[in-house]
Amino acid sequence: MLVEINGKPRPAILVQFAKNEGRATVLCGTGTHRPELAVIEVPHQSAAGKALRLEKDTYFYADNVRSVRISHLQAREGLCPPSLFLQVRILVDGAMSNQSHQQLIKDLAEGAAADPIASSGGPD
């Protein structure tokens, strides 16, 4: 899966799908290594990297958990291996328990304001 950030498609792992709200929770990846943060590193040549169709080594950080409009997601071939998804769930669950509702609904997709439905209530 890809999500557009500042006009550039980034790899993302779908964590939760809220079809009735038109949104999805994703963990976005980056090519920037930040050793001071908790990270899941996925080398592009690893089994997980190949399964996700990564083009370079990718780092998934807890602070890159976002709710995005479904229309800003681009599906692509490849599935997240179960062992990696378990690591992602642990990282995401920890991140979501420490983030405010406003941080959780912050939309990374360029030009995409948070939907009123998603921002009017408390956390799901």
Secondary structure as the mmCIF struct_conf table of DSSP 4:
data_model
#
loop_
_struct_conf.conf_type_id
_struct_conf.id
_struct_conf.beg_label_comp_id
_struct_conf.beg_label_asym_id
_struct_conf.beg_label_seq_id
_struct_conf.end_label_comp_id
_struct_conf.end_label_asym_id
_struct_conf.end_label_seq_id
STRN STRN1 LEU A 2 ILE A 5
TURN_TY1_P TURN_TY1_P1 ASN A 6 GLY A 7
STRN STRN2 LYS A 8 ALA A 18
HELX_RH_3T_P HELX_RH_3T_P1 LYS A 19 GLU A 21
TURN_TY1_P TURN_TY1_P2 GLY A 22 GLY A 22
STRN STRN3 ARG A 23 THR A 30
BEND BEND1 GLY A 31 GLY A 31
TURN_TY1_P TURN_TY1_P3 PRO A 35 GLU A 36
BEND BEND2 LEU A 37 LEU A 37
STRN STRN4 VAL A 39 VAL A 42
TURN_TY1_P TURN_TY1_P4 HIS A 44 GLN A 45
BEND BEND3 SER A 46 SER A 46
HELX_RH_AL_P HELX_RH_AL_P1 ALA A 47 ALA A 51
TURN_TY1_P TURN_TY1_P5 LEU A 52 ARG A 53
BEND BEND4 GLU A 55 LYS A 56
STRN STRN5 THR A 58 ARG A 69
HELX_RH_3T_P HELX_RH_3T_P2 ILE A 70 HIS A 72
STRN STRN6 LEU A 73 GLN A 74
BEND BEND5 GLU A 77 GLU A 77
HELX_RH_AL_P HELX_RH_AL_P2 PRO A 82 ASN A 98
BEND BEND6 GLN A 99 GLN A 99
HELX_RH_AL_P HELX_RH_AL_P3 HIS A 101 ILE A 105
BEND BEND7 ALA A 109 ALA A 109
TURN_TY1_P TURN_TY1_P6 GLU A 110 GLY A 111
HELX_LH_PP_P HELX_LH_PP_P1 ALA A 113 ASP A 115
HELX_RH_AL_P HELX_RH_AL_P4 PRO A 116 SER A 120
BEND BEND8 GLY A 121 GLY A 121
#
